[in-house]
Amino acid sequence: MADLSTMLANKRVLAVDDLVESRSAMKKMLTILGADKVDIAMDGDEATDYILNNDYDLIISDYNLGRGRDGQQILEEARFTHQIKATCTFVMLTGENAMDMVMGAIEYEPDDYITKPFTIDVMRQRLTRILAIKQMLKPINDAMDKQDRPTILALCDQLILAQPRLKRRVERIKGRTLLKLKKFDEALALYEDILQDREINWALLGKATCLFKLEKYPASEKVLVRTIREHPKYVQCYDLLSKIHLKNKDLKSAQNSLISATNVSPKQVLRQMELGRLAYANKDFTVAEAAFKMSVKLARHSCYRSVKNYLFFAKSVQHKITPANNRDSRAGSTEAFKAVEEAKNLYKENTDYVFEATIIESTTYTNLGKEADAKAIAAKAEELLTHVNDPTGAMQLSMVNVFLETSQHAKAQDMLAELGKRKDLSRAETRELTRTRNEISEQVVREYTTEINDKAIAFFERGQLQQAIDLFDTATAYKEAGYTVMVNAIQAKVTFMDQREPTRAMLKEVDELFVRMGELPSHDERYDRWIQLKKTQIRLKRAI
């Protein structure tokens, strides 16, 4: 057997534990075993800084590190940012009753994990075994660090012949490499060959993945269902099964698959985020709330921290918020405001994110029945939107909805008009635009056109006829525009032509307005004015 002291000599080692006594004991143990370059980190943040600035050959981390990043988050961030090489060995230490809590860490595949408490002999035995294997795999791992996949495949074939006892471990590397090269048929043949000899859970998942990539969804699903039945804690199977359900447009089943996965491994943040998005799309706000709450908690000290977690969590609790001053409503609004405020503080340099958070804040006040507060926050969102470079259609639509929630219908209509001119709306945004327009009642549009009418009259009275005509055109573009608005629009156009010269185009516009109005009854208070305008219209036509 290889000598551990020789393997540790001149190797850079990082040991991570939040307890002073444990750190001291671990460093002493590693020194006795032969390590002469040992760094000690007292928490996840310090460990992450060490990893960022040094190349380590061996990292040993306790899973539970108190506040801040835990061992899983150190590992996932190191993998995500490629700060640890494939040649580096990562060993996780875990309390004997904490296995359920470290399922997420195991998904990121530490090279080994050791249950606490352990003796120096246990540490010697485990490190000797894993470092010996890593030494034999070093040429392959060097090629992995260089992302030289053809060389990885060639070295895998060589090592399988030279070290038959590593065959399964090397075949697993080979299968993943073939998948990354999109050689799905070749990878499928490899996994099926392995399964002919022995059923292994990772080979079953590999086969299902190949079938999925080859768009053989029923066959892939069949393999996954069987694998889950035999290996119910192999959570990656649930992830792939969820993707198959999504391909079949079965969002509810996709959500249920991820619920099953999170029941097994609750601390995998990316899965919680995906579950939240699916549940929100399914309008299952109770599940979405729980998933995004966990996402916020898990990602707070992680590389996966995202403003979307905070915003979707705040959105997900809205279903509980009502003007009724009950416990659920109070708790929901408190959590929503807290999430919004945290998002604003964390991303205060990003106007887009602050705008989105402010929109949700206004909606929360609306749901609480606090109309004045909602309108005041809506004004802040409106101001923020003016500072956004090239606002998206989605941002403008959210502003429209807040305008409507706060009874600012004129502003909503103005922004809807802007949105109607955009050529870059997605299908979903176009559907939302249509839905919003359809939901605005005739009375709302009447109120809006009346507001425009008042502004146009002010221009007319100041002699700014063209500006008045432009506003009247905006108002009369709606079929709900009332008789008074149309009469005023005719008045502005007739006066404009009388002072300058009539045009066929504008005369046609006036004719169309008269047709829309039809015949006014003689008892209508606008009748005399309507008759006079008709006479002026006839005179202007004769002048052409």
HELIX and SHEET records of a PDB file:
HELIX    1   1 LEU A    4  LEU A    8  1                                   5    
HELIX    2   2 VAL A   20  LEU A   33  1                                  14    
HELIX    3   3 GLY A   44  ASN A   53  1                                  10    
HELIX    4   4 GLY A   71  PHE A   80  1                                  10    
HELIX    5   5 MET A   99  VAL A  102  5                                   4    
HELIX    6   6 MET A  103  GLU A  107  1                                   5    
HELIX    7   7 ILE A  120  MET A  136  1                                  17    
HELIX    8   8 LYS A  138  ASP A  145  1                                   8    
HELIX    9   9 ARG A  149  ALA A  162  1                                  14    
HELIX   10  10 PRO A  164  LEU A  166  5                                   3    
HELIX   11  11 LYS A  167  LYS A  180  1                                  14    
HELIX   12  12 PHE A  184  ASP A  197  1                                  14    
HELIX   13  13 ASN A  201  LYS A  213  1                                  13    
HELIX   14  14 TYR A  217  GLU A  230  1                                  14    
HELIX   15  15 GLN A  236  LYS A  247  1                                  12    
HELIX   16  16 LEU A  251  VAL A  264  1                                  14    
HELIX   17  17 VAL A  269  ALA A  281  1                                  13    
HELIX   18  18 PHE A  285  ALA A  299  1                                  15    
HELIX   19  19 VAL A  307  SER A  316  1                                  10    
HELIX   20  20 VAL A  317  LYS A  320  5                                   4    
HELIX   21  21 ARG A  327  LEU A  346  1                                  20    
HELIX   22  22 THR A  351  LEU A  368  1                                  18    
HELIX   23  23 GLU A  371  THR A  386  1                                  16    
HELIX   24  24 GLY A  393  GLU A  405  1                                  13    
HELIX   25  25 HIS A  409  GLY A  420  1                                  12    
HELIX   26  26 ARG A  427  GLU A  439  1                                  13    
HELIX   27  27 GLU A  442  GLU A  461  1                                  20    
HELIX   28  28 LEU A  465  THR A  476  1                                  12    
HELIX   29  29 TYR A  483  GLN A  499  1                                  17    
HELIX   30  30 ARG A  504  MET A  517  1                                  14    
HELIX   31  31 TYR A  527  ALA A  543  1                                  17    
SHEET    1   A 5 LYS A  37  ALA A  41  0                                        
SHEET    2   A 5 ARG A  12  VAL A  16  1                                        
SHEET    3   A 5 LEU A  58  ASP A  62  1                                        
SHEET    4   A 5 THR A  89  GLY A  95  1                                        
SHEET    5   A 5 ASP A 112  LYS A 116  1                                        
END                                                                             
